[in-house]
Amino acid sequence: MQPSYSDSKLHDALIAFGVRAPMADVLSNALEPGWVATKMGGAGAPDDLAKGAVTQAWLAVSDDPTAKVTGEYFFHQKTKSVSANALWTDLQDQLLNIAVS
């Protein structure tokens, strides 16, 4: 995987986890949509393109208690472990400070 893509995915998680503390009334999670056959993913990607946005929609509108959480990482509507780097609150704060500057 390209380092810049990996960095951008880490930054997505850092932001999602970083905003949950100051915005306690907002649910904020990160997710992995899967590796799907797109121009970026390539023809050999194993995941179903139709399932790529299901978790996002589910988190946004579901009344399912498993979707009414914050600070979690999801893959196909299930929690998944995330890189320890994404949980570093000092990195979250640094990135959020850069983003709002």
Buried (B, 14 or more C-beta within 10 A) or exposed (E): EEEEEEEEBBBBBBBBBBBBBEEEEEBBBBBBBBBBBEEEBEEEBEBEEEEBEBBEEBBEEEEEEEBEBBBBBBBBBEEEEBEEEBBBEEBBBEBBEEEEE
